[in-house]
């Protein structure tokens, strides 16, 4: 349960100490040269709070240097609160809601949310599955649906699967881990590339009857399918219900909370939903622990406002 009276959400110094304890559990080190011994704190009377100095490279730094929080003018306690809110909200939290709760502008809240999503991204993912382990794979579509028509302004608007953003998600059933990525198309060549890069080939692959899985599936120890078109959703252990359960949460969040998502931002939203799923309560992770995991991910990442408006890579 979240304690809004906790000083880390209301006091800048408490938030800084909290962040330092997470980033530097064994004591501070210089983000410029990696020095840990010749580092000392500068006096607060003549320097701003939280500033440290490295005698080796002779550079000053704080706990936010080299992180997604660097050069932000938003108080640290608001960053900690925003991270907790985004981590604890199962289907996400809109920038408008953050804007109202944090008392910052909508533009600032939008940028903060994207920085936090960047922190949630797993930079060094290993292969899913393994010998005898089951990996489910399925795809979904995000975007407007329907048909081609003329709107009130006389513009011709195209809608349908061909115009939707395509998402492929993999679920390691035993570990309970999800990995999602935006893909350009559902051709067998594209799907194969995703599968072989993210799934151990000794794994058992389970998919629906999509033809794009047929050839790539032969490269794994076993490939089982369920025939959704025939109303078949489970044959004993053979099912894709786990990954479809993930999609149900993802789509509720994208339609009910975020509503509009540009293609250039989709991969960051996928990272957000993957992160919460991979650190969910069913795996014994509390909201506070999930938020701490997100804060651990801030290091070594930078996201400027200009870059946040460009396409996010998988």
C-alpha positions in Angstrom: 0.0 0.0 0.0 1.2 3.5 -0.9 1.9 5.9 2.0 1.4 9.4 0.5 2.8 10.8 3.8 6.2 9.2 3.2 8.8 12.0 2.9 10.2 10.6 -0.3 7.0 11.8 -2.0 6.9 15.2 -0.5 10.5 16.3 0.5 13.4 16.8 -2.0 16.1 15.8 0.5 14.3 12.6 1.5 13.8 11.7 -2.2 17.4 12.3 -3.0 18.5 10.1 -0.1 16.1 7.4 -1.3 17.5 7.6 -4.8 21.1 7.5 -3.6 20.4 4.4 -1.6 18.9 2.6 -4.6 21.6 3.7 -7.1 24.6 3.6 -4.7 23.9 0.8 -2.2 27.6 0.5 -1.5 28.4 4.2 -1.5 28.6 6.9 -4.2 30.8 6.5 -7.3 31.7 9.0 -10.0 29.5 8.5 -13.1 32.2 10.1 -15.2 35.2 7.9 -14.4 33.8 5.2 -12.1 35.9 6.3 -9.1 34.5 5.2 -5.7 37.3 6.0 -3.3 38.3 9.6 -4.0 34.7 11.0 -3.8 33.4 13.4 -1.2 30.3 15.6 -0.6 30.6 19.3 -1.1 29.4 21.6 1.7 25.8 22.6 1.3 26.4 26.1 2.4 28.4 27.0 -0.7 27.1 24.4 -3.1 23.7 23.1 -4.0 22.4 20.1 -2.0 23.4 16.6 -3.1 26.5 17.7 -5.0 29.6 15.5 -4.9 33.2 15.9 -6.2 35.5 13.4 -7.7 39.2 14.0 -7.0 40.3 11.6 -9.7 38.6 13.3 -12.7 37.9 16.6 -10.9 34.3 16.7 -11.9 31.2 17.4 -9.9 28.1 15.2 -10.0 24.9 14.3 -8.3 22.8 11.2 -8.1 20.9 12.2 -11.3 23.9 12.6 -13.5 24.0 9.8 -16.1 20.3 9.0 -15.6 17.0 9.8 -17.3 16.5 12.4 -14.6 19.6 14.4 -15.6 19.1 18.1 -16.2 15.5 18.0 -15.1 14.2 21.0 -13.2 11.4 18.9 -11.7 11.9 18.3 -7.9 13.2 14.8 -7.2 10.3 13.9 -4.9 7.9 14.5 -7.8 10.0 12.1 -9.9 9.9 9.4 -7.2 6.1 9.9 -6.9 5.5 9.8 -10.6 7.6 6.6 -10.9 5.5 5.0 -8.1 2.2 6.0 -9.7 3.2 4.7 -13.2 4.6 1.5 -11.7 1.6 0.8 -9.5 -1.2 1.5 -12.0 -2.0 -1.8 -13.7 -3.2 -0.3 -16.9 -1.0 2.8 -16.8 -1.6 6.5 -15.9 -2.2 9.2 -18.4 0.0 12.3 -18.7 -3.1 14.4 -17.9 -3.6 12.5 -14.6 0.1 13.0 -13.7 -0.2 16.7 -14.7 -3.0 17.1 -12.2 -1.5 15.0 -9.4 2.0 16.4 -9.6 1.2 20.0 -10.2 3.3 20.3 -13.3 2.4 21.3 -16.9 0.9 18.7 -19.2 4.0 18.9 -21.4 6.3 18.2 -18.4 4.1 15.3 -17.3 4.1 13.8 -20.8 7.9 14.0 -20.9 8.3 12.6 -17.4 6.2 9.6 -18.3 8.3 8.9 -21.4 11.5 9.1 -19.3 10.1 6.7 -16.8 9.2 4.3 -19.6 12.8 4.5 -20.8 13.9 3.5 -17.3 11.5 0.5 -17.4 13.1 -0.8 -20.6 15.2 -3.9 -20.2 18.5 -3.1 -22.0 20.1 -6.6 -21.7 17.4 -9.2 -22.2 18.5 -12.8 -22.3 16.7 -15.5 -24.4 13.3 -16.6 -23.1 12.5 -20.3 -22.5 15.0 -23.1 -22.6 15.1 -26.8 -22.8 11.6 -28.2 -22.2 10.2 -24.8 -21.4 7.2 -23.3 -23.0 7.1 -20.0 -24.8 3.8 -18.6 -26.2 3.8 -16.2 -29.1 1.0 -14.1 -30.5 0.3 -10.9 -32.3 -2.2 -8.1 -31.9 -3.1 -4.8 -33.6 -3.3 -1.3 -32.2 -5.0 1.6 -33.9 -8.2 2.6 -35.6 -10.4 -0.2 -37.1 -13.1 -0.2 -39.7 -13.1 0.7 -43.4 -12.4 3.5 -45.9 -14.7 6.4 -45.7 -15.0 10.2 -46.0 -15.3 12.2 -42.8 -17.1 15.5 -42.3 -14.3 17.4 -43.9 -14.4 15.4 -47.0 -11.1 13.7 -46.3 -10.6 10.1 -47.2 -9.7 8.0 -44.2 -8.4 4.5 -44.4 -9.0 2.1 -41.5 -8.4 -1.6 -41.0 -5.6 -4.1 -40.0 -3.4 -2.8 -42.8 -3.2 0.6 -41.2 -2.8 -0.7 -37.6 0.4 -0.9 -35.6 1.4 -4.6 -35.3 2.7 -6.0 -32.0 4.3 -9.4 -31.3 4.5 -10.6 -27.7 6.3 -13.6 -26.3 5.6 -15.1 -22.9 7.9 -17.5 -21.0 5.2 -19.4 -19.3 7.3 -20.9 -16.5 9.1 -17.7 -15.6 6.0 -15.5 -16.2 8.0 -13.0 -18.3 6.7 -11.1 -21.3 8.6 -9.4 -24.1 6.8 -7.3 -26.7 8.0 -5.5 -29.8 6.5 -3.5 -32.6 7.0 -5.2 -35.9 6.5 -3.9 -39.5 4.6 -6.8 -40.9 3.6 -10.4 -40.2 5.6 -12.1 -42.8 7.3 -15.3 -41.8 10.8 -13.7 -42.3 10.0 -10.9 -39.9 8.4 -13.2 -37.3 11.4 -15.6 -37.5 13.9 -12.9 -36.8 12.0 -11.9 -33.6 11.7 -15.5 -32.5 15.3 -16.6 -33.0 16.6 -13.4 -31.4 14.5 -13.7 -28.3 13.7 -17.4 -27.7 16.0 -20.3 -27.0 15.6 -22.8 -29.8 15.4 -25.6 -27.3 12.1 -24.2 -26.2 8.6 -25.5 -26.9 6.8 -22.9 -29.0 3.0 -22.5 -28.8 1.1 -20.3 -31.2 -2.2 -20.0 -33.0 -2.6 -21.3 -36.6 -1.1 -18.2 -38.2 0.9 -19.3 -41.3 3.7 -16.9 -40.4 4.6 -19.2 -37.5 4.7 -22.4 -39.5 8.2 -22.2 -41.0 9.9 -20.5 -38.0 8.3 -23.0 -35.7 10.4 -25.8 -37.2 13.5 -24.3 -35.7 12.4 -25.0 -32.2 12.3 -28.3 -30.3 8.5 -28.5 -30.7 5.9 -26.3 -32.2 2.2 -26.7 -31.2 -0.7 -24.7 -32.4 -4.4 -24.1 -31.5 -7.0 -23.5 -34.2 -8.8 -20.4 -33.1 -10.8 -20.2 -36.3 -12.3 -23.6 -35.4 -13.2 -22.3 -31.9 -10.3 -24.2 -30.3 -8.5 -22.4 -27.5 -6.8 -25.2 -25.5 -5.6 -28.7 -26.0 -4.4 -29.7 -22.6 -1.2 -27.7 -22.1 -1.3 -26.4 -25.7 -2.8 -22.9 -25.5 -1.9 -19.2 -26.0 -4.3 -18.0 -23.2 -1.3 -16.6 -21.2 -0.2 -14.2 -23.9 -3.8 -13.3 -24.7 -4.3 -12.5 -21.0 -1.4 -10.1 -21.4 -3.0 -8.5 -24.4 -6.3 -8.0 -22.5 -4.4 -5.8 -20.0 -2.4 -4.0 -22.7 -5.5 -3.2 -24.8 -7.5 -1.9 -21.8 -4.7 0.4 -21.0 -4.1 1.6 -24.5 -7.8 2.2 -25.2 -9.0 3.3 -21.8 -6.0 5.2 -20.4 -3.8 6.3 -23.2 -6.3 6.3 -26.0 -4.0 7.8 -28.6 -0.5 6.5 -29.3 1.8 7.5 -32.2 3.7 4.7 -33.9 7.0 6.4 -32.9 6.1 6.0 -29.2 4.6 2.5 -29.2 7.7 0.6 -28.2 8.1 2.6 -25.0 4.5 1.9 -24.0 5.2 -1.8 -24.7 8.2 -1.6 -22.4 6.0 -0.1 -19.7 3.4 -2.9 -19.9 6.1 -5.6 -20.1 7.8 -4.1 -17.0 4.6 -4.2 -14.9 3.8 -7.7 -16.0 7.3 -9.0 -15.3 7.2 -7.5 -11.8 3.5 -8.2 -11.0 2.0 -9.0 -7.6 1.4 -12.7 -8.8 5.2 -13.0 -8.8 5.4 -11.7 -5.2 6.4 -8.1 -6.2 4.8 -5.3 -4.2 4.0 -1.8 -5.6 6.9 -0.3 -3.7 9.4 -3.0 -4.9 8.2 -2.5 -8.5 8.8 1.3 -8.2 12.3 0.6 -6.8 13.0 -1.7 -9.8 12.0 1.1 -12.1 14.3 3.6 -10.3 17.2 1.1 -10.6 16.7 1.3 -14.4 17.3 5.1 -14.6 21.1 4.7 -14.8 23.0 4.9 -18.1 20.0 6.2 -20.0 19.3 9.7 -21.4 16.2 10.9 -23.1 15.9 14.5 -24.4 12.6 16.0 -25.4 13.7 16.1 -29.0 14.6 12.4 -29.0 11.4 11.4 -27.1 9.4 12.7 -30.1 11.4 10.5 -32.5 10.7 6.8 -33.0 11.6 4.5 -30.1 13.5 1.4 -31.0 12.8 -2.1 -29.7 
